[in-house]
Amino acid sequence: MKITGGCHCGKITYEGEINLENVVICHCTDCQSLSGSAFRTVAMTERGAFKFLTGEPKTYVKTGDSGKKREQTFCGDCGSPIYSTSVGEGSKTIWS
């Protein structure tokens, strides 16, 4: 299924292909902090199936409660989370 989205201020827009069977609800403390809620809805896609249409996100690396490092991207203007993924090269799953 094709999805489109963007940040709150509209400077970053994107599109991607997802499999509806790979949409999950995450309750980890990082997802709670990023969403400001008790959970975050996550649609997973592969890096080659996701692209930015406008804008470029800012990135930082966060060590999660599990000890794993995750690359977090967000809009540098409004702060909206865009996606997270594993750190390093290779095939990646993007959580948006």
PDB file of N, CA, C and O in Angstrom:
ATOM      1  N   MET A   1       0.844  -1.166   0.000  1.00  0.00           N
ATOM      2  CA  MET A   1       0.000   0.000   0.000  1.00  0.00           C
ATOM      3  C   MET A   1       0.896   1.237   0.000  1.00  0.00           C
ATOM      4  O   MET A   1       1.864   1.302   0.757  1.00  0.00           O
ATOM      5  N   LYS A   2       0.580   2.211  -0.838  1.00  0.00           N
ATOM      6  CA  LYS A   2       1.334   3.461  -0.871  1.00  0.00           C
ATOM      7  C   LYS A   2       0.846   4.378   0.244  1.00  0.00           C
ATOM      8  O   LYS A   2      -0.356   4.536   0.455  1.00  0.00           O
ATOM      9  N   ILE A   3       1.808   4.982   0.958  1.00  0.00           N
ATOM     10  CA  ILE A   3       1.477   5.960   1.993  1.00  0.00           C
ATOM     11  C   ILE A   3       2.184   7.266   1.679  1.00  0.00           C
ATOM     12  O   ILE A   3       3.220   7.277   1.014  1.00  0.00           O
ATOM     13  N   THR A   4       1.629   8.353   2.153  1.00  0.00           N
ATOM     14  CA  THR A   4       2.276   9.658   2.077  1.00  0.00           C
ATOM     15  C   THR A   4       2.154  10.300   3.449  1.00  0.00           C
ATOM     16  O   THR A   4       1.245   9.976   4.214  1.00  0.00           O
ATOM     17  N   GLY A   5       3.057  11.199   3.754  1.00  0.00           N
ATOM     18  CA  GLY A   5       2.995  11.866   5.041  1.00  0.00           C
ATOM     19  C   GLY A   5       3.946  13.029   5.089  1.00  0.00           C
ATOM     20  O   GLY A   5       4.597  13.366   4.100  1.00  0.00           O
ATOM     21  N   GLY A   6       4.019  13.638   6.253  1.00  0.00           N
ATOM     22  CA  GLY A   6       4.913  14.768   6.420  1.00  0.00           C
ATOM     23  C   GLY A   6       4.907  15.257   7.852  1.00  0.00           C
ATOM     24  O   GLY A   6       4.187  14.746   8.710  1.00  0.00           O
ATOM     25  N   CYS A   7       5.728  16.257   8.082  1.00  0.00           N
ATOM     26  CA  CYS A   7       5.828  16.844   9.408  1.00  0.00           C
ATOM     27  C   CYS A   7       4.682  17.832   9.649  1.00  0.00           C
ATOM     28  O   CYS A   7       3.900  18.112   8.740  1.00  0.00           O
ATOM     29  N   HIS A   8       4.587  18.346  10.846  1.00  0.00           N
ATOM     30  CA  HIS A   8       3.508  19.247  11.229  1.00  0.00           C
ATOM     31  C   HIS A   8       3.538  20.559  10.455  1.00  0.00           C
ATOM     32  O   HIS A   8       2.488  21.075  10.073  1.00  0.00           O
ATOM     33  N   CYS A   9       4.747  21.113  10.216  1.00  0.00           N
ATOM     34  CA  CYS A   9       4.832  22.406   9.520  1.00  0.00           C
ATOM     35  C   CYS A   9       4.803  22.277   7.995  1.00  0.00           C
ATOM     36  O   CYS A   9       4.672  23.281   7.295  1.00  0.00           O
ATOM     37  N   GLY A  10       4.925  21.062   7.481  1.00  0.00           N
ATOM     38  CA  GLY A  10       4.822  20.833   6.037  1.00  0.00           C
ATOM     39  C   GLY A  10       6.114  20.955   5.254  1.00  0.00           C
ATOM     40  O   GLY A  10       6.096  20.795   4.033  1.00  0.00           O
ATOM     41  N   LYS A  11       7.239  21.231   5.909  1.00  0.00           N
ATOM     42  CA  LYS A  11       8.498  21.369   5.175  1.00  0.00           C
ATOM     43  C   LYS A  11       9.056  20.028   4.716  1.00  0.00           C
ATOM     44  O   LYS A  11       9.782  19.972   3.724  1.00  0.00           O
ATOM     45  N   ILE A  12       8.728  18.947   5.423  1.00  0.00           N
ATOM     46  CA  ILE A  12       9.167  17.608   5.037  1.00  0.00           C
ATOM     47  C   ILE A  12       7.953  16.798   4.620  1.00  0.00           C
ATOM     48  O   ILE A  12       6.982  16.691   5.370  1.00  0.00           O
ATOM     49  N   THR A  13       8.008  16.228   3.422  1.00  0.00           N
ATOM     50  CA  THR A  13       6.974  15.298   2.964  1.00  0.00           C
ATOM     51  C   THR A  13       7.671  14.049   2.438  1.00  0.00           C
ATOM     52  O   THR A  13       8.826  14.098   2.014  1.00  0.00           O
ATOM     53  N   TYR A  14       6.957  12.936   2.471  1.00  0.00           N
ATOM     54  CA  TYR A  14       7.542  11.661   2.039  1.00  0.00           C
ATOM     55  C   TYR A  14       6.465  10.745   1.500  1.00  0.00           C
ATOM     56  O   TYR A  14       5.268  10.988   1.661  1.00  0.00           O
ATOM     57  N   GLU A  15       6.927   9.676   0.852  1.00  0.00           N
ATOM     58  CA  GLU A  15       6.029   8.612   0.419  1.00  0.00           C
ATOM     59  C   GLU A  15       6.756   7.287   0.584  1.00  0.00           C
ATOM     60  O   GLU A  15       7.986   7.232   0.614  1.00  0.00           O
ATOM     61  N   GLY A  16       5.983   6.237   0.689  1.00  0.00           N
ATOM     62  CA  GLY A  16       6.576   4.915   0.851  1.00  0.00           C
ATOM     63  C   GLY A  16       5.572   3.829   0.540  1.00  0.00           C
ATOM     64  O   GLY A  16       4.378   4.078   0.371  1.00  0.00           O
ATOM     65  N   GLU A  17       6.090   2.619   0.472  1.00  0.00           N
ATOM     66  CA  GLU A  17       5.264   1.430   0.291  1.00  0.00           C
ATOM     67  C   GLU A  17       5.333   0.620   1.574  1.00  0.00           C
ATOM     68  O   GLU A  17       6.420   0.329   2.073  1.00  0.00           O
ATOM     69  N   ILE A  18       4.169   0.254   2.111  1.00  0.00           N
ATOM     70  CA  ILE A  18       4.128  -0.562   3.323  1.00  0.00           C
ATOM     71  C   ILE A  18       3.257  -1.784   3.094  1.00  0.00           C
ATOM     72  O   ILE A  18       2.407  -1.813   2.205  1.00  0.00           O
ATOM     73  N   ASN A  19       3.492  -2.783   3.917  1.00  0.00           N
ATOM     74  CA  ASN A  19       2.635  -3.953   3.979  1.00  0.00           C
ATOM     75  C   ASN A  19       1.780  -3.772   5.228  1.00  0.00           C
ATOM     76  O   ASN A  19       2.317  -3.626   6.326  1.00  0.00           O
ATOM     77  N   LEU A  20       0.480  -3.780   5.078  1.00  0.00           N
ATOM     78  CA  LEU A  20      -0.412  -3.545   6.227  1.00  0.00           C
ATOM     79  C   LEU A  20      -0.204  -4.552   7.353  1.00  0.00           C
ATOM     80  O   LEU A  20      -0.563  -4.281   8.499  1.00  0.00           O
ATOM     81  N   GLU A  21       0.372  -5.711   7.039  1.00  0.00           N
ATOM     82  CA  GLU A  21       0.656  -6.699   8.076  1.00  0.00           C
ATOM     83  C   GLU A  21       1.841  -6.276   8.938  1.00  0.00           C
ATOM     84  O   GLU A  21       2.090  -6.877   9.983  1.00  0.00           O
ATOM     85  N   ASN A  22       2.578  -5.241   8.509  1.00  0.00           N
ATOM     86  CA  ASN A  22       3.732  -4.748   9.261  1.00  0.00           C
ATOM     87  C   ASN A  22       3.447  -3.418   9.950  1.00  0.00           C
ATOM     88  O   ASN A  22       4.367  -2.633  10.179  1.00  0.00           O
ATOM     89  N   VAL A  23       2.203  -3.158  10.277  1.00  0.00           N
ATOM     90  CA  VAL A  23       1.836  -1.971  11.047  1.00  0.00           C
ATOM     91  C   VAL A  23       1.575  -2.438  12.478  1.00  0.00           C
ATOM     92  O   VAL A  23       0.774  -3.343  12.710  1.00  0.00           O
ATOM     93  N   VAL A  24       2.259  -1.808  13.431  1.00  0.00           N
ATOM     94  CA  VAL A  24       2.167  -2.249  14.821  1.00  0.00           C
ATOM     95  C   VAL A  24       1.947  -1.060  15.745  1.00  0.00           C
ATOM     96  O   VAL A  24       2.121   0.093  15.351  1.00  0.00           O
ATOM     97  N   ILE A  25       1.569  -1.356  16.961  1.00  0.00           N
ATOM     98  CA  ILE A  25       1.471  -0.379  18.037  1.00  0.00           C
ATOM     99  C   ILE A  25       2.625  -0.680  18.996  1.00  0.00           C
ATOM    100  O   ILE A  25       2.755  -1.806  19.477  1.00  0.00           O
ATOM    101  N   CYS A  26       3.461   0.324  19.275  1.00  0.00           N
ATOM    102  CA  CYS A  26       4.592   0.123  20.180  1.00  0.00           C
ATOM    103  C   CYS A  26       4.350   0.922  21.459  1.00  0.00           C
ATOM    104  O   CYS A  26       3.934   2.080  21.415  1.00  0.00           O
ATOM    105  N   HIS A  27       4.618   0.284  22.592  1.00  0.00           N
ATOM    106  CA  HIS A  27       4.421   0.913  23.900  1.00  0.00           C
ATOM    107  C   HIS A  27       5.731   1.176  24.638  1.00  0.00           C
ATOM    108  O   HIS A  27       5.705   1.464  25.834  1.00  0.00           O
ATOM    109  N   CYS A  28       6.889   1.085  23.950  1.00  0.00           N
ATOM    110  CA  CYS A  28       8.163   1.313  24.635  1.00  0.00           C
ATOM    111  C   CYS A  28       8.238   2.780  25.086  1.00  0.00           C
ATOM    112  O   CYS A  28       7.518   3.635  24.570  1.00  0.00           O
ATOM    113  N   THR A  29       9.107   3.053  26.044  1.00  0.00           N
ATOM    114  CA  THR A  29       9.169   4.414  26.586  1.00  0.00           C
ATOM    115  C   THR A  29       9.636   5.430  25.545  1.00  0.00           C
ATOM    116  O   THR A  29       9.224   6.589  25.595  1.00  0.00           O
ATOM    117  N   ASP A  30      10.492   5.018  24.600  1.00  0.00           N
ATOM    118  CA  ASP A  30      10.905   5.939  23.542  1.00  0.00           C
ATOM    119  C   ASP A  30       9.718   6.320  22.667  1.00  0.00           C
ATOM    120  O   ASP A  30       9.538   7.497  22.354  1.00  0.00           O
ATOM    121  N   CYS A  31       8.911   5.354  22.270  1.00  0.00           N
ATOM    122  CA  CYS A  31       7.734   5.653  21.442  1.00  0.00           C
ATOM    123  C   CYS A  31       6.721   6.500  22.217  1.00  0.00           C
ATOM    124  O   CYS A  31       6.075   7.373  21.637  1.00  0.00           O
ATOM    125  N   GLN A  32       6.580   6.251  23.503  1.00  0.00           N
ATOM    126  CA  GLN A  32       5.693   7.076  24.321  1.00  0.00           C
ATOM    127  C   GLN A  32       6.179   8.515  24.359  1.00  0.00           C
ATOM    128  O   GLN A  32       5.380   9.445  24.246  1.00  0.00           O
ATOM    129  N   SER A  33       7.495   8.708  24.518  1.00  0.00           N
ATOM    130  CA  SER A  33       8.048  10.068  24.550  1.00  0.00           C
ATOM    131  C   SER A  33       7.892  10.769  23.207  1.00  0.00           C
ATOM    132  O   SER A  33       7.530  11.944  23.152  1.00  0.00           O
ATOM    133  N   LEU A  34       8.169  10.037  22.116  1.00  0.00           N
ATOM    134  CA  LEU A  34       8.076  10.637  20.782  1.00  0.00           C
ATOM    135  C   LEU A  34       6.650  11.012  20.398  1.00  0.00           C
ATOM    136  O   LEU A  34       6.433  11.996  19.691  1.00  0.00           O
ATOM    137  N   SER A  35       5.676  10.230  20.863  1.00  0.00           N
ATOM    138  CA  SER A  35       4.286  10.487  20.477  1.00  0.00           C
ATOM    139  C   SER A  35       3.544  11.362  21.492  1.00  0.00           C
ATOM    140  O   SER A  35       2.513  11.953  21.169  1.00  0.00           O
ATOM    141  N   GLY A  36       4.063  11.442  22.704  1.00  0.00           N
ATOM    142  CA  GLY A  36       3.336  12.154  23.759  1.00  0.00           C
ATOM    143  C   GLY A  36       2.103  11.395  24.192  1.00  0.00           C
ATOM    144  O   GLY A  36       1.155  11.991  24.705  1.00  0.00           O
ATOM    145  N   SER A  37       2.101  10.092  23.995  1.00  0.00           N
ATOM    146  CA  SER A  37       0.948   9.242  24.271  1.00  0.00           C
ATOM    147  C   SER A  37       1.422   7.947  24.931  1.00  0.00           C
ATOM    148  O   SER A  37       2.609   7.783  25.212  1.00  0.00           O
ATOM    149  N   ALA A  38       0.495   7.043  25.171  1.00  0.00           N
ATOM    150  CA  ALA A  38       0.835   5.742  25.753  1.00  0.00           C
ATOM    151  C   ALA A  38       1.382   4.772  24.713  1.00  0.00           C
ATOM    152  O   ALA A  38       1.849   3.689  25.068  1.00  0.00           O
ATOM    153  N   PHE A  39       1.332   5.142  23.433  1.00  0.00           N
ATOM    154  CA  PHE A  39       1.804   4.268  22.358  1.00  0.00           C
ATOM    155  C   PHE A  39       2.113   5.099  21.116  1.00  0.00           C
ATOM    156  O   PHE A  39       1.797   6.287  21.045  1.00  0.00           O
ATOM    157  N   ARG A  40       2.731   4.450  20.151  1.00  0.00           N
ATOM    158  CA  ARG A  40       3.004   5.050  18.844  1.00  0.00           C
ATOM    159  C   ARG A  40       2.638   4.023  17.784  1.00  0.00           C
ATOM    160  O   ARG A  40       3.023   2.858  17.889  1.00  0.00           O
ATOM    161  N   THR A  41       1.910   4.439  16.779  1.00  0.00           N
ATOM    162  CA  THR A  41       1.605   3.559  15.658  1.00  0.00           C
ATOM    163  C   THR A  41       2.799   3.577  14.716  1.00  0.00           C
ATOM    164  O   THR A  41       3.286   4.644  14.343  1.00  0.00           O
ATOM    165  N   VAL A  42       3.270   2.398  14.331  1.00  0.00           N
ATOM    166  CA  VAL A  42       4.476   2.273  13.523  1.00  0.00           C
ATOM    167  C   VAL A  42       4.151   1.505  12.244  1.00  0.00           C
ATOM    168  O   VAL A  42       3.586   0.412  12.291  1.00  0.00           O
ATOM    169  N   ALA A  43       4.513   2.090  11.105  1.00  0.00           N
ATOM    170  CA  ALA A  43       4.373   1.424   9.803  1.00  0.00           C
ATOM    171  C   ALA A  43       5.776   1.156   9.291  1.00  0.00           C
ATOM    172  O   ALA A  43       6.514   2.097   8.997  1.00  0.00           O
ATOM    173  N   MET A  44       6.156  -0.105   9.179  1.00  0.00           N
ATOM    174  CA  MET A  44       7.504  -0.459   8.758  1.00  0.00           C
ATOM    175  C   MET A  44       7.598  -0.566   7.240  1.00  0.00           C
ATOM    176  O   MET A  44       6.681  -1.047   6.574  1.00  0.00           O
ATOM    177  N   THR A  45       8.725  -0.108   6.714  1.00  0.00           N
ATOM    178  CA  THR A  45       9.001  -0.202   5.286  1.00  0.00           C
ATOM    179  C   THR A  45      10.496  -0.382   5.094  1.00  0.00           C
ATOM    180  O   THR A  45      11.268  -0.127   6.019  1.00  0.00           O
ATOM    181  N   GLU A  46      10.911  -0.806   3.942  1.00  0.00           N
ATOM    182  CA  GLU A  46      12.333  -0.940   3.643  1.00  0.00           C
ATOM    183  C   GLU A  46      12.859   0.370   3.091  1.00  0.00           C
ATOM    184  O   GLU A  46      12.110   1.137   2.486  1.00  0.00           O
ATOM    185  N   ARG A  47      14.150   0.633   3.294  1.00  0.00           N
ATOM    186  CA  ARG A  47      14.749   1.899   2.875  1.00  0.00           C
ATOM    187  C   ARG A  47      14.500   2.181   1.392  1.00  0.00           C
ATOM    188  O   ARG A  47      14.198   3.325   1.051  1.00  0.00           O
ATOM    189  N   GLY A  48      14.607   1.234   0.524  1.00  0.00           N
ATOM    190  CA  GLY A  48      14.387   1.450  -0.906  1.00  0.00           C
ATOM    191  C   GLY A  48      12.955   1.772  -1.261  1.00  0.00           C
ATOM    192  O   GLY A  48      12.686   2.230  -2.372  1.00  0.00           O
ATOM    193  N   ALA A  49      12.022   1.542  -0.340  1.00  0.00           N
ATOM    194  CA  ALA A  49      10.597   1.785  -0.595  1.00  0.00           C
ATOM    195  C   ALA A  49      10.108   3.056   0.092  1.00  0.00           C
ATOM    196  O   ALA A  49       8.903   3.259   0.239  1.00  0.00           O
ATOM    197  N   PHE A  50      11.038   3.910   0.512  1.00  0.00           N
ATOM    198  CA  PHE A  50      10.710   5.135   1.235  1.00  0.00           C
ATOM    199  C   PHE A  50      11.559   6.254   0.655  1.00  0.00           C
ATOM    200  O   PHE A  50      12.767   6.094   0.477  1.00  0.00           O
ATOM    201  N   LYS A  51      10.922   7.402   0.356  1.00  0.00           N
ATOM    202  CA  LYS A  51      11.712   8.528  -0.143  1.00  0.00           C
ATOM    203  C   LYS A  51      11.097   9.848   0.289  1.00  0.00           C
ATOM    204  O   LYS A  51       9.888   9.967   0.488  1.00  0.00           O
ATOM    205  N   PHE A  52      11.973  10.831   0.425  1.00  0.00           N
ATOM    206  CA  PHE A  52      11.528  12.179   0.758  1.00  0.00           C
ATOM    207  C   PHE A  52      11.124  12.895  -0.519  1.00  0.00           C
ATOM    208  O   PHE A  52      11.815  12.810  -1.534  1.00  0.00           O
ATOM    209  N   LEU A  53      10.011  13.596  -0.463  1.00  0.00           N
ATOM    210  CA  LEU A  53       9.550  14.408  -1.585  1.00  0.00           C
ATOM    211  C   LEU A  53      10.032  15.843  -1.417  1.00  0.00           C
ATOM    212  O   LEU A  53      10.431  16.487  -2.387  1.00  0.00           O
ATOM    213  N   THR A  54       9.995  16.341  -0.188  1.00  0.00           N
ATOM    214  CA  THR A  54      10.503  17.680   0.116  1.00  0.00           C
ATOM    215  C   THR A  54      11.201  17.656   1.461  1.00  0.00           C
ATOM    216  O   THR A  54      10.856  16.865   2.339  1.00  0.00           O
ATOM    217  N   GLY A  55      12.181  18.526   1.615  1.00  0.00           N
ATOM    218  CA  GLY A  55      12.864  18.697   2.886  1.00  0.00           C
ATOM    219  C   GLY A  55      13.872  17.611   3.189  1.00  0.00           C
ATOM    220  O   GLY A  55      13.943  16.587   2.509  1.00  0.00           O
ATOM    221  N   GLU A  56      14.644  17.859   4.218  1.00  0.00           N
ATOM    222  CA  GLU A  56      15.665  16.944   4.709  1.00  0.00           C
ATOM    223  C   GLU A  56      15.581  16.930   6.228  1.00  0.00           C
ATOM    224  O   GLU A  56      15.666  17.986   6.854  1.00  0.00           O
ATOM    225  N   PRO A  57      15.415  15.762   6.831  1.00  0.00           N
ATOM    226  CA  PRO A  57      15.300  15.718   8.289  1.00  0.00           C
ATOM    227  C   PRO A  57      16.650  15.873   8.977  1.00  0.00           C
ATOM    228  O   PRO A  57      17.700  15.692   8.360  1.00  0.00           O
ATOM    229  N   LYS A  58      16.611  16.202  10.229  1.00  0.00           N
ATOM    230  CA  LYS A  58      17.788  16.169  11.092  1.00  0.00           C
ATOM    231  C   LYS A  58      17.800  14.795  11.759  1.00  0.00           C
ATOM    232  O   LYS A  58      16.758  14.152  11.893  1.00  0.00           O
ATOM    233  N   THR A  59      18.984  14.352  12.175  1.00  0.00           N
ATOM    234  CA  THR A  59      19.139  13.007  12.724  1.00  0.00           C
ATOM    235  C   THR A  59      19.972  13.034  14.000  1.00  0.00           C
ATOM    236  O   THR A  59      20.911  13.820  14.125  1.00  0.00           O
ATOM    237  N   TYR A  60      19.620  12.174  14.935  1.00  0.00           N
ATOM    238  CA  TYR A  60      20.461  11.913  16.097  1.00  0.00           C
ATOM    239  C   TYR A  60      20.365  10.434  16.422  1.00  0.00           C
ATOM    240  O   TYR A  60      19.443   9.757  15.968  1.00  0.00           O
ATOM    241  N   VAL A  61      21.311   9.926  17.206  1.00  0.00           N
ATOM    242  CA  VAL A  61      21.316   8.512  17.580  1.00  0.00           C
ATOM    243  C   VAL A  61      20.955   8.408  19.058  1.00  0.00           C
ATOM    244  O   VAL A  61      21.560   9.064  19.906  1.00  0.00           O
ATOM    245  N   LYS A  62      19.972   7.582  19.351  1.00  0.00           N
ATOM    246  CA  LYS A  62      19.469   7.380  20.710  1.00  0.00           C
ATOM    247  C   LYS A  62      19.714   5.936  21.115  1.00  0.00           C
ATOM    248  O   LYS A  62      19.458   5.021  20.332  1.00  0.00           O
ATOM    249  N   THR A  63      20.207   5.722  22.327  1.00  0.00           N
ATOM    250  CA  THR A  63      20.330   4.373  22.860  1.00  0.00           C
ATOM    251  C   THR A  63      19.055   4.070  23.623  1.00  0.00           C
ATOM    252  O   THR A  63      18.744   4.737  24.610  1.00  0.00           O
ATOM    253  N   GLY A  64      18.316   3.067  23.169  1.00  0.00           N
ATOM    254  CA  GLY A  64      17.032   2.713  23.766  1.00  0.00           C
ATOM    255  C   GLY A  64      17.189   1.949  25.074  1.00  0.00           C
ATOM    256  O   GLY A  64      18.299   1.616  25.488  1.00  0.00           O
ATOM    257  N   ASP A  65      16.065   1.679  25.710  1.00  0.00           N
ATOM    258  CA  ASP A  65      16.058   0.910  26.954  1.00  0.00           C
ATOM    259  C   ASP A  65      16.689  -0.465  26.765  1.00  0.00           C
ATOM    260  O   ASP A  65      17.230  -1.035  27.713  1.00  0.00           O
ATOM    261  N   SER A  66      16.625  -1.000  25.548  1.00  0.00           N
ATOM    262  CA  SER A  66      17.190  -2.319  25.244  1.00  0.00           C
ATOM    263  C   SER A  66      18.705  -2.271  25.105  1.00  0.00           C
ATOM    264  O   SER A  66      19.359  -3.314  25.093  1.00  0.00           O
ATOM    265  N   GLY A  67      19.272  -1.061  24.998  1.00  0.00           N
ATOM    266  CA  GLY A  67      20.701  -0.915  24.768  1.00  0.00           C
ATOM    267  C   GLY A  67      21.058  -0.770  23.299  1.00  0.00           C
ATOM    268  O   GLY A  67      22.204  -0.468  22.964  1.00  0.00           O
ATOM    269  N   LYS A  68      20.082  -0.983  22.414  1.00  0.00           N
ATOM    270  CA  LYS A  68      20.328  -0.851  20.982  1.00  0.00           C
ATOM    271  C   LYS A  68      20.302   0.616  20.579  1.00  0.00           C
ATOM    272  O   LYS A  68      19.513   1.407  21.097  1.00  0.00           O
ATOM    273  N   LYS A  69      21.170   0.957  19.654  1.00  0.00           N
ATOM    274  CA  LYS A  69      21.218   2.325  19.135  1.00  0.00           C
ATOM    275  C   LYS A  69      20.258   2.446  17.960  1.00  0.00           C
ATOM    276  O   LYS A  69      20.211   1.576  17.090  1.00  0.00           O
ATOM    277  N   ARG A  70      19.493   3.534  17.944  1.00  0.00           N
ATOM    278  CA  ARG A  70      18.519   3.792  16.880  1.00  0.00           C
ATOM    279  C   ARG A  70      18.738   5.187  16.329  1.00  0.00           C
ATOM    280  O   ARG A  70      18.886   6.150  17.082  1.00  0.00           O
ATOM    281  N   GLU A  71      18.758   5.287  15.008  1.00  0.00           N
ATOM    282  CA  GLU A  71      18.826   6.585  14.347  1.00  0.00           C
ATOM    283  C   GLU A  71      17.420   7.171  14.341  1.00  0.00           C
ATOM    284  O   GLU A  71      16.487   6.549  13.832  1.00  0.00           O
ATOM    285  N   GLN A  72      17.270   8.352  14.898  1.00  0.00           N
ATOM    286  CA  GLN A  72      15.978   9.033  14.977  1.00  0.00           C
ATOM    287  C   GLN A  72      16.026  10.246  14.057  1.00  0.00           C
ATOM    288  O   GLN A  72      16.974  11.030  14.121  1.00  0.00           O
ATOM    289  N   THR A  73      15.024  10.413  13.207  1.00  0.00           N
ATOM    290  CA  THR A  73      14.983  11.584  12.335  1.00  0.00           C
ATOM    291  C   THR A  73      13.766  12.419  12.683  1.00  0.00           C
ATOM    292  O   THR A  73      12.735  11.903  13.116  1.00  0.00           O
ATOM    293  N   PHE A  74      13.910  13.727  12.482  1.00  0.00           N
ATOM    294  CA  PHE A  74      12.838  14.651  12.831  1.00  0.00           C
ATOM    295  C   PHE A  74      12.973  15.904  11.989  1.00  0.00           C
ATOM    296  O   PHE A  74      14.024  16.150  11.396  1.00  0.00           O
ATOM    297  N   CYS A  75      11.916  16.695  11.935  1.00  0.00           N
ATOM    298  CA  CYS A  75      11.949  17.978  11.246  1.00  0.00           C
ATOM    299  C   CYS A  75      12.711  18.967  12.122  1.00  0.00           C
ATOM    300  O   CYS A  75      12.395  19.131  13.301  1.00  0.00           O
ATOM    301  N   GLY A  76      13.716  19.623  11.544  1.00  0.00           N
ATOM    302  CA  GLY A  76      14.500  20.600  12.286  1.00  0.00           C
ATOM    303  C   GLY A  76      13.749  21.873  12.587  1.00  0.00           C
ATOM    304  O   GLY A  76      14.185  22.657  13.431  1.00  0.00           O
ATOM    305  N   ASP A  77      12.618  22.107  11.914  1.00  0.00           N
ATOM    306  CA  ASP A  77      11.836  23.322  12.154  1.00  0.00           C
ATOM    307  C   ASP A  77      10.740  23.114  13.195  1.00  0.00           C
ATOM    308  O   ASP A  77      10.634  23.895  14.141  1.00  0.00           O
ATOM    309  N   CYS A  78       9.922  22.073  13.036  1.00  0.00           N
ATOM    310  CA  CYS A  78       8.797  21.891  13.963  1.00  0.00           C
ATOM    311  C   CYS A  78       9.018  20.751  14.965  1.00  0.00           C
ATOM    312  O   CYS A  78       8.256  20.617  15.922  1.00  0.00           O
ATOM    313  N   GLY A  79      10.052  19.934  14.752  1.00  0.00           N
ATOM    314  CA  GLY A  79      10.366  18.866  15.697  1.00  0.00           C
ATOM    315  C   GLY A  79       9.592  17.577  15.509  1.00  0.00           C
ATOM    316  O   GLY A  79       9.775  16.644  16.291  1.00  0.00           O
ATOM    317  N   SER A  80       8.729  17.486  14.496  1.00  0.00           N
ATOM    318  CA  SER A  80       7.942  16.266  14.288  1.00  0.00           C
ATOM    319  C   SER A  80       8.851  15.066  14.029  1.00  0.00           C
ATOM    320  O   SER A  80       9.742  15.151  13.184  1.00  0.00           O
ATOM    321  N   PRO A  81       8.646  13.938  14.742  1.00  0.00           N
ATOM    322  CA  PRO A  81       9.396  12.723  14.415  1.00  0.00           C
ATOM    323  C   PRO A  81       9.002  12.247  13.017  1.00  0.00           C
ATOM    324  O   PRO A  81       7.827  12.285  12.652  1.00  0.00           O
ATOM    325  N   ILE A  82       9.991  11.798  12.235  1.00  0.00           N
ATOM    326  CA  ILE A  82       9.715  11.315  10.883  1.00  0.00           C
ATOM    327  C   ILE A  82       9.878   9.798  10.823  1.00  0.00           C
ATOM    328  O   ILE A  82       8.934   9.095  10.460  1.00  0.00           O
ATOM    329  N   TYR A  83      11.057   9.279  11.172  1.00  0.00           N
ATOM    330  CA  TYR A  83      11.250   7.825  11.212  1.00  0.00           C
ATOM    331  C   TYR A  83      12.420   7.486  12.113  1.00  0.00           C
ATOM    332  O   TYR A  83      13.196   8.359  12.503  1.00  0.00           O
ATOM    333  N   SER A  84      12.539   6.206  12.440  1.00  0.00           N
ATOM    334  CA  SER A  84      13.714   5.696  13.134  1.00  0.00           C
ATOM    335  C   SER A  84      14.159   4.419  12.435  1.00  0.00           C
ATOM    336  O   SER A  84      13.366   3.747  11.775  1.00  0.00           O
ATOM    337  N   THR A  85      15.442   4.095  12.590  1.00  0.00           N
ATOM    338  CA  THR A  85      15.998   2.904  11.956  1.00  0.00           C
ATOM    339  C   THR A  85      17.254   2.492  12.703  1.00  0.00           C
ATOM    340  O   THR A  85      17.723   3.211  13.585  1.00  0.00           O
ATOM    341  N   SER A  86      17.794   1.343  12.352  1.00  0.00           N
ATOM    342  CA  SER A  86      19.027   0.879  12.972  1.00  0.00           C
ATOM    343  C   SER A  86      20.203   1.738  12.511  1.00  0.00           C
ATOM    344  O   SER A  86      20.129   2.420  11.490  1.00  0.00           O
ATOM    345  N   VAL A  87      21.280   1.690  13.278  1.00  0.00           N
ATOM    346  CA  VAL A  87      22.479   2.465  12.960  1.00  0.00           C
ATOM    347  C   VAL A  87      23.403   1.625  12.093  1.00  0.00           C
ATOM    348  O   VAL A  87      23.565   0.430  12.341  1.00  0.00           O
ATOM    349  N   GLY A  88      24.009   2.229  11.084  1.00  0.00           N
ATOM    350  CA  GLY A  88      24.959   1.533  10.239  1.00  0.00           C
ATOM    351  C   GLY A  88      24.420   1.309   8.831  1.00  0.00           C
ATOM    352  O   GLY A  88      23.295   1.681   8.500  1.00  0.00           O
ATOM    353  N   GLU A  89      25.264   0.690   8.022  1.00  0.00           N
ATOM    354  CA  GLU A  89      24.908   0.455   6.623  1.00  0.00           C
ATOM    355  C   GLU A  89      24.146  -0.861   6.470  1.00  0.00           C
ATOM    356  O   GLU A  89      23.953  -1.603   7.432  1.00  0.00           O
ATOM    357  N   GLY A  90      23.724  -1.126   5.250  1.00  0.00           N
ATOM    358  CA  GLY A  90      23.050  -2.385   4.945  1.00  0.00           C
ATOM    359  C   GLY A  90      21.559  -2.200   4.826  1.00  0.00           C
ATOM    360  O   GLY A  90      21.044  -1.085   4.895  1.00  0.00           O
ATOM    361  N   SER A  91      20.873  -3.311   4.644  1.00  0.00           N
ATOM    362  CA  SER A  91      19.415  -3.286   4.515  1.00  0.00           C
ATOM    363  C   SER A  91      18.802  -2.836   5.825  1.00  0.00           C
ATOM    364  O   SER A  91      19.154  -3.346   6.889  1.00  0.00           O
ATOM    365  N   LYS A  92      17.890  -1.889   5.753  1.00  0.00           N
ATOM    366  CA  LYS A  92      17.297  -1.348   6.964  1.00  0.00           C
ATOM    367  C   LYS A  92      15.782  -1.351   6.868  1.00  0.00           C
ATOM    368  O   LYS A  92      15.199  -1.191   5.796  1.00  0.00           O
ATOM    369  N   THR A  93      15.175  -1.536   8.010  1.00  0.00           N
ATOM    370  CA  THR A  93      13.747  -1.345   8.128  1.00  0.00           C
ATOM    371  C   THR A  93      13.537   0.030   8.731  1.00  0.00           C
ATOM    372  O   THR A  93      14.165   0.383   9.729  1.00  0.00           O
ATOM    373  N   ILE A  94      12.666   0.793   8.132  1.00  0.00           N
ATOM    374  CA  ILE A  94      12.360   2.133   8.604  1.00  0.00           C
ATOM    375  C   ILE A  94      11.037   2.106   9.346  1.00  0.00           C
ATOM    376  O   ILE A  94      10.043   1.591   8.834  1.00  0.00           O
ATOM    377  N   TRP A  95      11.021   2.657  10.545  1.00  0.00           N
ATOM    378  CA  TRP A  95       9.804   2.769  11.344  1.00  0.00           C
ATOM    379  C   TRP A  95       9.312   4.194  11.220  1.00  0.00           C
ATOM    380  O   TRP A  95       9.998   5.126  11.641  1.00  0.00           O
ATOM    381  N   SER A  96       8.135   4.378  10.649  1.00  0.00           N
ATOM    382  CA  SER A  96       7.608   5.727  10.466  1.00  0.00           C
ATOM    383  C   SER A  96       6.282   5.859  11.187  1.00  0.00           C
ATOM    384  O   SER A  96       5.666   6.925  11.157  1.00  0.00           O
TER     385      SER A  96
END
